[in-house]
Amino acid sequence: MTSKNTEAGVAAISSVESPGRMLAAARESHSLSPADLAVRLRLDTKIVMALERDDFENLPAPTFIKGYIRSIAKELNIDPQTVLETYAAHAVIEPPALTDFSSGAPPQIGVNSTIIKAITYGLAALLIVLIVLWWRLHYQNNGFGNEARTGDEVALTSTATPLSYSYPIVEHTQGWRVATPDISVQKSDSEPAEILPSNEVISAPQATQSLSIWTTSEAWIEIYDASGDKLYYGLAKNNKPIEIDGSAYYRLILGNTGSITLHHNGEDVDIGPHSQDGVAQLELGIAPDNDNTAP
């Protein structure tokens, strides 16, 4: 390309209004602050301000930026395509860098390694031996297995507490010893019976809900709890699940929804009805006002 054509292209781009100024002007015409617009769209205020500054380097991938632009433009009643064309003219989208496989890390020891298998088998054998030893010590100390036989006579030994009454031992011709309790000797009435408390209340802990997100490609994920604190905020990688537990309520903002699989308490959640232009916003669990929010 000649220098003359280059100068003409730069001049053409410079004459077009930036997408950030277009969004800012539309927002101001509705008398909204960046924070007000962010609340309406359930976005982070920093994202709205970065878009209006044309600060695309500190925003997620272009796919998410286009989704944000469409959502904001529709909220402000302006043509999304016009803003997107302006964004395409100003944004510098660099192709992804190629991976240098020649400088990769050396191969690591995997689960199929002979060393790993030998260590695993050794630990399993040691665990079995420890369980057997514990079982023998535990049950022998509690009086099990202490039976001694002499001819046809079986003598039983026990470490239990002696009974509070006496009984005679009757000898049979077969050699067995049968104990016949003397029911005339009763337990002393002076010993009070143990009374268990009836007013003790055991409260069950509040149940928390689990959240699991899988992606087949890069996807922007934002997860907040009931107080608005961020539980996750960033770009999810392919086949690297996000597992969160410990909260009864979740608010989610998901980009590139076509690649996302969402599970709540072990059940699949259909995010299709909540998705628009590749961006989904939904709530799961118990909302801050203690109302159940269905996905």
C-alpha beads as a LAMMPS data file, in Angstrom:
LAMMPS data file: protein, C-alpha beads

295 atoms
294 bonds

1 atom types
1 bond types

-500.0 500.0 xlo xhi
-500.0 500.0 ylo yhi
-500.0 500.0 zlo zhi

Masses

1 110.0

Atoms # bond

1 1 1 0.000 0.000 0.000
2 1 1 1.396 3.460 -0.930
3 1 1 1.882 6.187 1.656
4 1 1 -0.859 8.224 -0.021
5 1 1 -3.432 5.438 0.458
6 1 1 -2.302 4.982 4.055
7 1 1 -2.825 8.663 4.862
8 1 1 -6.276 8.548 3.260
9 1 1 -7.282 5.527 5.401
10 1 1 -6.106 7.194 8.611
11 1 1 -8.035 10.339 7.793
12 1 1 -11.204 8.342 7.095
13 1 1 -10.985 6.542 10.459
14 1 1 -10.237 9.783 12.326
15 1 1 -13.348 11.412 10.887
16 1 1 -15.625 8.756 12.410
17 1 1 -16.860 9.308 15.958
18 1 1 -15.505 6.732 18.445
19 1 1 -17.890 4.078 19.832
20 1 1 -17.187 5.195 23.382
21 1 1 -18.269 8.797 22.672
22 1 1 -21.410 7.529 20.939
23 1 1 -22.378 5.427 23.968
24 1 1 -21.533 8.223 26.414
25 1 1 -23.615 10.759 24.472
26 1 1 -26.592 8.395 24.324
27 1 1 -26.323 7.722 28.062
28 1 1 -26.160 11.437 28.905
29 1 1 -29.219 12.084 26.731
30 1 1 -31.148 9.753 29.048
31 1 1 -29.763 11.560 32.136
32 1 1 -28.092 8.402 33.398
33 1 1 -24.773 8.022 35.187
34 1 1 -22.403 5.140 34.334
35 1 1 -23.363 3.517 37.623
36 1 1 -27.109 3.799 36.824
37 1 1 -26.583 2.204 33.412
38 1 1 -24.458 -0.565 34.934
39 1 1 -27.195 -1.383 37.459
40 1 1 -29.812 -1.599 34.712
41 1 1 -27.685 -4.016 32.691
42 1 1 -26.246 -5.784 35.753
43 1 1 -22.726 -5.017 34.601
44 1 1 -19.697 -3.748 36.469
45 1 1 -19.488 0.056 36.377
46 1 1 -15.817 -0.264 35.350
47 1 1 -16.875 -2.026 32.129
48 1 1 -19.260 0.807 31.160
49 1 1 -16.624 3.459 31.883
50 1 1 -13.929 1.556 29.963
51 1 1 -16.216 1.273 26.910
52 1 1 -16.949 5.009 26.974
53 1 1 -13.179 5.735 27.176
54 1 1 -12.512 3.374 24.226
55 1 1 -10.188 1.519 26.603
56 1 1 -10.542 -1.820 24.814
57 1 1 -7.167 -3.147 26.017
58 1 1 -8.493 -3.478 29.593
59 1 1 -11.680 -5.256 28.511
60 1 1 -12.284 -8.933 27.665
61 1 1 -12.044 -10.408 24.173
62 1 1 -13.752 -8.628 21.224
63 1 1 -16.621 -11.137 21.355
64 1 1 -17.599 -9.879 24.817
65 1 1 -17.036 -6.233 23.910
66 1 1 -19.500 -6.592 21.013
67 1 1 -22.014 -8.191 23.361
68 1 1 -21.671 -5.306 25.831
69 1 1 -22.074 -2.751 23.021
70 1 1 -25.262 -4.436 21.769
71 1 1 -26.770 -4.561 25.276
72 1 1 -25.961 -0.904 26.037
73 1 1 -27.152 0.324 22.631
74 1 1 -30.499 -1.466 22.972
75 1 1 -30.932 -0.118 26.508
76 1 1 -30.295 3.455 25.242
77 1 1 -32.499 3.015 22.117
78 1 1 -29.757 3.532 19.550
79 1 1 -28.781 1.385 16.557
80 1 1 -26.302 -1.291 17.758
81 1 1 -24.990 -1.892 14.222
82 1 1 -23.842 1.723 13.864
83 1 1 -21.834 1.537 17.093
84 1 1 -20.402 -1.866 16.132
85 1 1 -19.222 -0.553 12.761
86 1 1 -17.544 2.360 14.514
87 1 1 -15.919 -0.056 16.962
88 1 1 -14.650 -2.196 14.058
89 1 1 -13.098 0.888 12.460
90 1 1 -11.269 1.976 15.622
91 1 1 -10.424 -1.234 17.506
92 1 1 -7.096 -2.885 16.833
93 1 1 -7.769 -6.632 16.969
94 1 1 -4.515 -8.564 16.933
95 1 1 -4.503 -12.221 15.871
96 1 1 -3.700 -14.708 18.644
97 1 1 -0.014 -15.546 19.034
98 1 1 1.151 -18.944 17.814
99 1 1 2.322 -21.374 20.467
100 1 1 6.020 -22.164 20.403
101 1 1 6.020 -25.911 20.966
102 1 1 9.806 -26.152 20.609
103 1 1 10.300 -24.230 23.883
104 1 1 7.670 -26.161 25.828
105 1 1 8.263 -27.695 29.243
106 1 1 9.859 -31.143 29.380
107 1 1 7.485 -34.101 29.733
108 1 1 6.274 -34.684 33.252
109 1 1 5.712 -37.940 35.133
110 1 1 2.134 -39.032 34.381
111 1 1 -0.312 -41.326 36.130
112 1 1 0.837 -44.229 33.928
113 1 1 4.424 -43.961 35.145
114 1 1 5.906 -47.103 36.746
115 1 1 7.124 -45.059 39.720
116 1 1 3.665 -43.630 40.369
117 1 1 2.073 -47.089 40.135
118 1 1 4.633 -48.605 42.531
119 1 1 4.097 -45.828 45.089
120 1 1 0.306 -46.186 44.785
121 1 1 0.390 -49.951 45.331
122 1 1 2.754 -49.551 48.275
123 1 1 0.502 -46.984 49.966
124 1 1 -2.558 -49.189 49.393
125 1 1 -0.815 -52.201 50.972
126 1 1 0.321 -50.107 53.955
127 1 1 -3.231 -48.815 54.452
128 1 1 -4.626 -52.378 54.466
129 1 1 -2.050 -53.476 57.069
130 1 1 -2.883 -50.505 59.302
131 1 1 -6.618 -51.253 59.072
132 1 1 -6.058 -54.912 60.054
133 1 1 -3.886 -53.913 63.021
134 1 1 -6.424 -51.354 64.195
135 1 1 -9.260 -53.863 63.918
136 1 1 -7.395 -56.500 65.937
137 1 1 -6.379 -54.057 68.685
138 1 1 -9.819 -52.459 68.874
139 1 1 -11.899 -55.607 69.095
140 1 1 -9.461 -57.528 71.329
141 1 1 -9.420 -54.662 73.819
142 1 1 -13.231 -54.704 73.909
143 1 1 -13.418 -58.376 74.914
144 1 1 -14.120 -59.940 71.494
145 1 1 -12.241 -63.111 70.605
146 1 1 -11.323 -63.957 74.206
147 1 1 -12.972 -67.388 74.229
148 1 1 -10.860 -70.281 75.575
149 1 1 -11.893 -73.917 74.937
150 1 1 -10.749 -76.889 77.036
151 1 1 -12.148 -80.227 75.808
152 1 1 -15.957 -80.018 75.712
153 1 1 -16.067 -77.042 78.100
154 1 1 -16.223 -73.458 76.901
155 1 1 -15.130 -70.796 79.380
156 1 1 -16.238 -67.269 78.487
157 1 1 -14.262 -64.297 79.752
158 1 1 -15.517 -60.734 79.614
159 1 1 -14.341 -57.331 80.721
160 1 1 -17.895 -56.039 81.206
161 1 1 -19.082 -54.449 84.462
162 1 1 -20.266 -57.135 87.045
163 1 1 -24.035 -57.632 87.336
164 1 1 -25.904 -56.247 90.374
165 1 1 -27.461 -59.651 91.198
166 1 1 -26.149 -63.188 91.852
167 1 1 -27.052 -66.384 90.045
168 1 1 -26.326 -70.108 90.487
169 1 1 -24.479 -72.185 87.880
170 1 1 -26.251 -75.386 86.827
171 1 1 -24.084 -78.231 85.474
172 1 1 -25.552 -80.306 82.629
173 1 1 -24.407 -83.695 81.451
174 1 1 -23.321 -82.212 78.158
175 1 1 -20.832 -80.043 79.967
176 1 1 -22.461 -76.695 79.211
177 1 1 -22.749 -74.077 81.971
178 1 1 -26.092 -72.294 82.018
179 1 1 -26.612 -69.143 84.083
180 1 1 -30.044 -68.849 85.718
181 1 1 -30.571 -65.300 87.027
182 1 1 -32.033 -64.807 90.493
183 1 1 -34.805 -62.327 89.840
184 1 1 -35.447 -61.957 93.567
185 1 1 -32.401 -59.722 93.848
186 1 1 -33.366 -56.459 92.231
187 1 1 -31.402 -53.342 91.586
188 1 1 -31.491 -50.861 94.416
189 1 1 -34.240 -48.289 94.135
190 1 1 -31.911 -45.729 95.646
191 1 1 -30.011 -45.466 92.401
192 1 1 -31.778 -42.824 90.308
193 1 1 -32.322 -43.511 86.638
194 1 1 -30.512 -41.336 84.189
195 1 1 -32.827 -38.698 82.735
196 1 1 -31.974 -37.310 79.356
197 1 1 -32.704 -33.622 78.766
198 1 1 -35.875 -33.116 76.704
199 1 1 -35.527 -29.407 75.956
200 1 1 -32.300 -29.604 73.992
201 1 1 -32.771 -28.334 70.430
202 1 1 -30.297 -29.209 67.722
203 1 1 -30.413 -26.776 64.842
204 1 1 -29.381 -27.924 61.412
205 1 1 -26.843 -25.752 59.612
206 1 1 -28.070 -23.605 56.794
207 1 1 -27.718 -25.472 53.507
208 1 1 -25.422 -23.989 50.924
209 1 1 -25.726 -24.515 47.194
210 1 1 -23.079 -25.638 44.738
211 1 1 -22.356 -24.168 41.321
212 1 1 -20.422 -25.764 38.444
213 1 1 -19.593 -24.176 35.066
214 1 1 -17.953 -25.931 32.087
215 1 1 -16.929 -24.289 28.817
216 1 1 -15.881 -25.657 25.440
217 1 1 -14.101 -22.405 24.547
218 1 1 -13.088 -19.174 26.267
219 1 1 -16.007 -17.461 28.007
220 1 1 -16.285 -14.414 30.248
221 1 1 -17.748 -15.325 33.678
222 1 1 -18.909 -13.051 36.513
223 1 1 -20.377 -14.548 39.728
224 1 1 -21.603 -12.500 42.722
225 1 1 -23.108 -13.511 46.084
226 1 1 -26.102 -11.982 47.874
227 1 1 -24.015 -9.103 49.278
228 1 1 -22.594 -8.231 45.845
229 1 1 -19.117 -9.606 46.520
230 1 1 -17.325 -11.178 43.571
231 1 1 -16.977 -14.943 43.804
232 1 1 -15.447 -15.207 40.316
233 1 1 -14.526 -12.573 37.739
234 1 1 -12.507 -13.400 34.665
235 1 1 -12.057 -15.420 31.518
236 1 1 -12.848 -19.139 31.857
237 1 1 -10.649 -21.524 29.862
238 1 1 -11.669 -24.513 27.763
239 1 1 -12.462 -27.640 29.823
240 1 1 -11.277 -26.020 33.083
241 1 1 -14.431 -26.102 35.240
242 1 1 -15.343 -23.455 37.773
243 1 1 -16.549 -25.046 41.043
244 1 1 -18.085 -22.791 43.736
245 1 1 -19.777 -23.807 46.996
246 1 1 -20.664 -22.064 50.228
247 1 1 -23.312 -19.527 49.194
248 1 1 -27.120 -19.802 49.106
249 1 1 -27.501 -17.251 46.272
250 1 1 -25.616 -16.548 43.055
251 1 1 -25.961 -13.802 40.429
252 1 1 -24.263 -14.656 37.128
253 1 1 -23.221 -12.757 34.006
254 1 1 -22.085 -15.131 31.270
255 1 1 -20.526 -14.297 27.904
256 1 1 -20.241 -16.621 24.898
257 1 1 -23.189 -18.607 26.265
258 1 1 -23.135 -21.096 23.401
259 1 1 -20.031 -22.730 24.893
260 1 1 -21.225 -22.859 28.536
261 1 1 -22.755 -25.762 30.489
262 1 1 -24.187 -24.729 33.878
263 1 1 -25.014 -27.024 36.835
264 1 1 -26.731 -25.868 40.035
265 1 1 -26.851 -28.338 42.951
266 1 1 -25.977 -31.132 40.503
267 1 1 -28.807 -30.297 38.072
268 1 1 -28.489 -28.826 34.560
269 1 1 -29.603 -25.211 34.109
270 1 1 -30.891 -24.056 30.704
271 1 1 -29.378 -20.594 30.118
272 1 1 -30.980 -20.217 26.691
273 1 1 -34.038 -18.238 27.929
274 1 1 -31.682 -15.838 29.772
275 1 1 -29.278 -15.308 26.834
276 1 1 -29.340 -12.368 24.441
277 1 1 -26.667 -11.688 21.811
278 1 1 -24.342 -14.200 23.456
279 1 1 -24.614 -12.668 26.964
280 1 1 -26.786 -14.200 29.729
281 1 1 -27.740 -12.751 33.096
282 1 1 -29.524 -14.873 35.698
283 1 1 -29.918 -15.534 39.411
284 1 1 -29.837 -18.897 41.221
285 1 1 -30.658 -19.978 44.749
286 1 1 -32.185 -17.953 47.592
287 1 1 -32.344 -14.225 46.832
288 1 1 -31.365 -11.609 49.462
289 1 1 -35.066 -11.082 50.317
290 1 1 -35.299 -14.831 51.159
291 1 1 -37.455 -15.547 48.099
292 1 1 -36.521 -18.600 46.022
293 1 1 -35.329 -17.474 42.599
294 1 1 -35.820 -20.157 39.954
295 1 1 -33.275 -20.184 37.074

Bonds

1 1 1 2
2 1 2 3
3 1 3 4
4 1 4 5
5 1 5 6
6 1 6 7
7 1 7 8
8 1 8 9
9 1 9 10
10 1 10 11
11 1 11 12
12 1 12 13
13 1 13 14
14 1 14 15
15 1 15 16
16 1 16 17
17 1 17 18
18 1 18 19
19 1 19 20
20 1 20 21
21 1 21 22
22 1 22 23
23 1 23 24
24 1 24 25
25 1 25 26
26 1 26 27
27 1 27 28
28 1 28 29
29 1 29 30
30 1 30 31
31 1 31 32
32 1 32 33
33 1 33 34
34 1 34 35
35 1 35 36
36 1 36 37
37 1 37 38
38 1 38 39
39 1 39 40
40 1 40 41
41 1 41 42
42 1 42 43
43 1 43 44
44 1 44 45
45 1 45 46
46 1 46 47
47 1 47 48
48 1 48 49
49 1 49 50
50 1 50 51
51 1 51 52
52 1 52 53
53 1 53 54
54 1 54 55
55 1 55 56
56 1 56 57
57 1 57 58
58 1 58 59
59 1 59 60
60 1 60 61
61 1 61 62
62 1 62 63
63 1 63 64
64 1 64 65
65 1 65 66
66 1 66 67
67 1 67 68
68 1 68 69
69 1 69 70
70 1 70 71
71 1 71 72
72 1 72 73
73 1 73 74
74 1 74 75
75 1 75 76
76 1 76 77
77 1 77 78
78 1 78 79
79 1 79 80
80 1 80 81
81 1 81 82
82 1 82 83
83 1 83 84
84 1 84 85
85 1 85 86
86 1 86 87
87 1 87 88
88 1 88 89
89 1 89 90
90 1 90 91
91 1 91 92
92 1 92 93
93 1 93 94
94 1 94 95
95 1 95 96
96 1 96 97
97 1 97 98
98 1 98 99
99 1 99 100
100 1 100 101
101 1 101 102
102 1 102 103
103 1 103 104
104 1 104 105
105 1 105 106
106 1 106 107
107 1 107 108
108 1 108 109
109 1 109 110
110 1 110 111
111 1 111 112
112 1 112 113
113 1 113 114
114 1 114 115
115 1 115 116
116 1 116 117
117 1 117 118
118 1 118 119
119 1 119 120
120 1 120 121
121 1 121 122
122 1 122 123
123 1 123 124
124 1 124 125
125 1 125 126
126 1 126 127
127 1 127 128
128 1 128 129
129 1 129 130
130 1 130 131
131 1 131 132
132 1 132 133
133 1 133 134
134 1 134 135
135 1 135 136
136 1 136 137
137 1 137 138
138 1 138 139
139 1 139 140
140 1 140 141
141 1 141 142
142 1 142 143
143 1 143 144
144 1 144 145
145 1 145 146
146 1 146 147
147 1 147 148
148 1 148 149
149 1 149 150
150 1 150 151
151 1 151 152
152 1 152 153
153 1 153 154
154 1 154 155
155 1 155 156
156 1 156 157
157 1 157 158
158 1 158 159
159 1 159 160
160 1 160 161
161 1 161 162
162 1 162 163
163 1 163 164
164 1 164 165
165 1 165 166
166 1 166 167
167 1 167 168
168 1 168 169
169 1 169 170
170 1 170 171
171 1 171 172
172 1 172 173
173 1 173 174
174 1 174 175
175 1 175 176
176 1 176 177
177 1 177 178
178 1 178 179
179 1 179 180
180 1 180 181
181 1 181 182
182 1 182 183
183 1 183 184
184 1 184 185
185 1 185 186
186 1 186 187
187 1 187 188
188 1 188 189
189 1 189 190
190 1 190 191
191 1 191 192
192 1 192 193
193 1 193 194
194 1 194 195
195 1 195 196
196 1 196 197
197 1 197 198
198 1 198 199
199 1 199 200
200 1 200 201
201 1 201 202
202 1 202 203
203 1 203 204
204 1 204 205
205 1 205 206
206 1 206 207
207 1 207 208
208 1 208 209
209 1 209 210
210 1 210 211
211 1 211 212
212 1 212 213
213 1 213 214
214 1 214 215
215 1 215 216
216 1 216 217
217 1 217 218
218 1 218 219
219 1 219 220
220 1 220 221
221 1 221 222
222 1 222 223
223 1 223 224
224 1 224 225
225 1 225 226
226 1 226 227
227 1 227 228
228 1 228 229
229 1 229 230
230 1 230 231
231 1 231 232
232 1 232 233
233 1 233 234
234 1 234 235
235 1 235 236
236 1 236 237
237 1 237 238
238 1 238 239
239 1 239 240
240 1 240 241
241 1 241 242
242 1 242 243
243 1 243 244
244 1 244 245
245 1 245 246
246 1 246 247
247 1 247 248
248 1 248 249
249 1 249 250
250 1 250 251
251 1 251 252
252 1 252 253
253 1 253 254
254 1 254 255
255 1 255 256
256 1 256 257
257 1 257 258
258 1 258 259
259 1 259 260
260 1 260 261
261 1 261 262
262 1 262 263
263 1 263 264
264 1 264 265
265 1 265 266
266 1 266 267
267 1 267 268
268 1 268 269
269 1 269 270
270 1 270 271
271 1 271 272
272 1 272 273
273 1 273 274
274 1 274 275
275 1 275 276
276 1 276 277
277 1 277 278
278 1 278 279
279 1 279 280
280 1 280 281
281 1 281 282
282 1 282 283
283 1 283 284
284 1 284 285
285 1 285 286
286 1 286 287
287 1 287 288
288 1 288 289
289 1 289 290
290 1 290 291
291 1 291 292
292 1 292 293
293 1 293 294
294 1 294 295
